[in-house]
Amino acid sequence: MAKPVKTSAQTIKEISKLLKEAIKQDIVKNVNGFTRQDAKFLYSAFKDIQKNRVEWQNRAKASNSALAQFLADIFMQIEEAIKYINKEYCDAHPIASYLNENIYALGPGLITGLMAYLDIEKAPNISCFWRFAGLDPTIKWEKGKKRPFCSELKTICWLAVKSFIKHKNNSKCVYGRLYERFKKEEIEKNEKGKNAEYCKEYIKNHKKLTANQKKYYLQGKLPPAHIESRAIRKVAKALLSDIWLYMYEHTYNKKAPLPYALVELGHTSYRIPFTDKFVNVEEIKKLKI
């Protein structure tokens, strides 16, 4: 019978040291030349390694196996190494750096993911980002057709908002406060019966509802989970709006056009980017936004 593998703390430290040295010599010095494809590789690698680390940690706890724990430790070190590369990438990339400095609770990992999938040259307006992230409810994924949005980007946006919700009580977390505001607005709208017509159409087009869900829709109200998803989508759209604006102005060195809703639809309220402050049209003129 083979002897169990003993995890050596010294061995783990040595592996960690070797990884960091290799990264500094071969990766970080070239981080300025990272392409969008490199950012995709980096985000994908982090996701996969993190999944492996969690799996082996769970196996180690369940089996009390020294080998399983050793493998979990190895994946932990690789995960930390990728985090280090993410941070260096964000420090070197002008747009990623700005986002990292100005958006609390987003972090280099998710920023790398956003940089991997958001291409300002393919997005003449903010709606392009929303559609690509699957945040446009008018777009339907028809049976047998190719998915009309990027599932990876949609997941990144969902994870970002979940992080904001987790840190919503921190005064620095702007998007956490936006989540609370949007959710409150959705609850008030629901209680006033303003979703009645929508609920009639929804129940017609969705046949696989639970009994509890049907109860809400038949009353002309959205169930709590639906309200939550609306609030999350609004925060994700606000985040992408701000990123699109900064990308546009940084890339083209000129002011971005005012939102379509203000110019064409007659909306009078505008949120100042990267804040939770809303101003009216007259204030926009004064601020020269």
ZAMARGU-4260 file (C-alpha; in steps of 0.2 Angstrom, whole numbers, plus 5000, padded with zeros to 4 digits):
<rodrens>
0) 5000/5000/5000 | 5007/5017/4995 | 5011/5029/5009 | 5001/5045/5010 | 5008/5061/5002
5) 5013/5073/5016 | 5010/5091/5011 | 5026/5101/5014 | 5023/5120/5018 | 5040/5123/5012
10) 5037/5114/4996 | 5021/5125/4993 | 5032/5140/4997 | 5045/5135/4984 | 5032/5132/4971
15) 5024/5149/4974 | 5041/5157/4973 | 5045/5149/4957 | 5028/5154/4949 | 5031/5172/4954
20) 5048/5173/4947 | 5042/5165/4931 | 5028/5177/4930 | 5039/5192/4933 | 5052/5187/4920
25) 5041/5180/4906 | 5023/5188/4908 | 5023/5204/4917 | 5037/5212/4907 | 5026/5209/4892
30) 5009/5214/4900 | 5008/5230/4890 | 5007/5220/4874 | 4992/5210/4880 | 4978/5208/4867
35) 4960/5206/4870 | 4963/5187/4867 | 4976/5187/4880 | 4963/5194/4892 | 4951/5181/4888
40) 4964/5167/4891 | 4968/5175/4908 | 4950/5177/4913 | 4946/5159/4907 | 4962/5152/4916
45) 4957/5160/4932 | 4939/5153/4932 | 4945/5136/4928 | 4959/5135/4941 | 4948/5142/4954
50) 4935/5129/4950 | 4949/5115/4952 | 4955/5123/4968 | 4937/5122/4976 | 4934/5105/4970
55) 4951/5098/4978 | 4948/5108/4994 | 4931/5099/4995 | 4939/5082/4991 | 4952/5085/5004
60) 4939/5089/5018 | 4928/5074/5013 | 4942/5061/5012 | 4955/5069/5024 | 4968/5064/5010
65) 4985/5073/5011 | 4986/5071/4992 | 4970/5080/4989 | 4975/5094/5001 | 4992/5095/4992
70) 4983/5097/4975 | 4971/5110/4982 | 4987/5120/4989 | 4995/5119/4971 | 4979/5125/4963
75) 4978/5139/4976 | 4996/5145/4972 | 4992/5145/4953 | 4976/5155/4957 | 4986/5167/4967
80) 4998/5169/4953 | 4984/5172/4940 | 4977/5186/4952 | 4995/5194/4952 | 4995/5194/4933
85) 4977/5201/4933 | 4983/5215/4945 | 4998/5219/4934 | 4987/5219/4918 | 4975/5231/4926
90) 4989/5243/4932 | 4996/5243/4914 | 4980/5245/4904 | 4974/5263/4905 | 4956/5259/4904
95) 4957/5244/4916 | 4967/5254/4928 | 4954/5268/4928 | 4940/5255/4932 | 4950/5247/4946
100) 4953/5264/4954 | 4936/5271/4952 | 4924/5256/4954 | 4924/5248/4972 | 4921/5230/4974
105) 4924/5225/4955 | 4942/5219/4956 | 4956/5215/4943 | 4948/5198/4939 | 4931/5204/4934
110) 4939/5219/4925 | 4950/5208/4915 | 4935/5199/4910 | 4926/5215/4905 | 4941/5220/4895
115) 4941/5204/4886 | 4924/5205/4879 | 4920/5224/4878 | 4926/5231/4861 | 4922/5250/4859
120) 4926/5249/4841 | 4911/5237/4838 | 4900/5248/4849 | 4895/5265/4842 | 4882/5267/4856
125) 4879/5259/4874 | 4865/5248/4868 | 4878/5238/4859 | 4886/5233/4875 | 4869/5230/4883
130) 4864/5218/4869 | 4880/5209/4868 | 4879/5206/4887 | 4861/5199/4886 | 4854/5214/4895
135) 4841/5219/4881 | 4825/5210/4886 | 4818/5213/4868 | 4831/5201/4861 | 4824/5183/4860
140) 4834/5167/4859 | 4824/5157/4846 | 4825/5139/4846 | 4838/5132/4834 | 4846/5149/4832
145) 4863/5154/4838 | 4863/5163/4855 | 4861/5182/4851 | 4872/5187/4866 | 4889/5183/4875
150) 4885/5171/4889 | 4902/5174/4897 | 4900/5193/4897 | 4882/5191/4905 | 4890/5180/4918
155) 4904/5193/4922 | 4891/5206/4924 | 4880/5196/4935 | 4896/5192/4946 | 4900/5210/4946
160) 4883/5215/4953 | 4883/5201/4966 | 4899/5208/4972 | 4892/5226/4973 | 4877/5219/4983
165) 4889/5210/4995 | 4897/5227/4998 | 4882/5238/4997 | 4884/5244/5015 | 4901/5251/5011
170) 4901/5270/5008 | 4913/5268/4993 | 4902/5255/4984 | 4892/5266/4972 | 4884/5252/4962
175) 4879/5244/4978 | 4869/5260/4983 | 4862/5260/4965 | 4856/5242/4967 | 4846/5247/4983
180) 4839/5262/4974 | 4833/5252/4959 | 4826/5238/4969 | 4816/5250/4980 | 4809/5258/4964
185) 4804/5241/4957 | 4795/5236/4973 | 4786/5253/4974 | 4781/5251/4955 | 4775/5233/4959
190) 4765/5238/4974 | 4756/5251/4964 | 4750/5239/4951 | 4761/5246/4937 | 4766/5229/4931
195) 4748/5222/4928 | 4749/5223/4909 | 4766/5215/4908 | 4761/5201/4920 | 4746/5197/4908
200) 4758/5195/4894 | 4771/5186/4904 | 4759/5172/4910 | 4753/5170/4892 | 4771/5167/4885
205) 4778/5157/4900 | 4770/5140/4903 | 4782/5132/4915 | 4778/5143/4930 | 4777/5136/4947
210) 4761/5138/4957 | 4769/5151/4968 | 4775/5161/4953 | 4758/5160/4945 | 4750/5167/4961
215) 4760/5183/4959 | 4757/5185/4940 | 4739/5182/4941 | 4738/5196/4954 | 4746/5208/4942
220) 4762/5208/4952 | 4780/5202/4949 | 4787/5189/4962 | 4802/5194/4972 | 4814/5184/4961
225) 4808/5194/4946 | 4810/5210/4955 | 4828/5205/4960 | 4833/5201/4943 | 4826/5218/4936
230) 4836/5227/4949 | 4852/5217/4945 | 4850/5220/4926 | 4848/5239/4929 | 4864/5239/4939
235) 4873/5229/4926 | 4867/5241/4913 | 4873/5256/4923 | 4890/5248/4925 | 4891/5245/4906
240) 4885/5263/4902 | 4899/5270/4913 | 4912/5259/4905 | 4906/5262/4887 | 4907/5281/4891
245) 4925/5281/4898 | 4931/5269/4884 | 4923/5280/4870 | 4931/5296/4877 | 4948/5288/4880
250) 4948/5279/4863 | 4942/5294/4852 | 4948/5308/4863 | 4931/5317/4862 | 4915/5319/4873
255) 4903/5305/4871 | 4886/5309/4864 | 4872/5311/4876 | 4861/5296/4879 | 4847/5292/4867
260) 4834/5292/4881 | 4838/5310/4884 | 4840/5316/4866 | 4826/5307/4858 | 4814/5300/4871
265) 4813/5316/4882 | 4819/5309/4898 | 4824/5322/4910 | 4835/5313/4923 | 4853/5309/4920
270) 4865/5299/4931 | 4882/5306/4932 | 4894/5292/4927 | 4903/5282/4941 | 4891/5290/4954
275) 4874/5287/4961 | 4870/5305/4958 | 4855/5309/4947 | 4853/5327/4939 | 4840/5335/4928
280) 4843/5342/4910 | 4846/5359/4916 | 4860/5353/4928 | 4867/5343/4913 | 4869/5359/4903
285) 4878/5368/4918 | 4890/5354/4921 | 4893/5353/4902 | 4891/5334/4903
</rodrens>
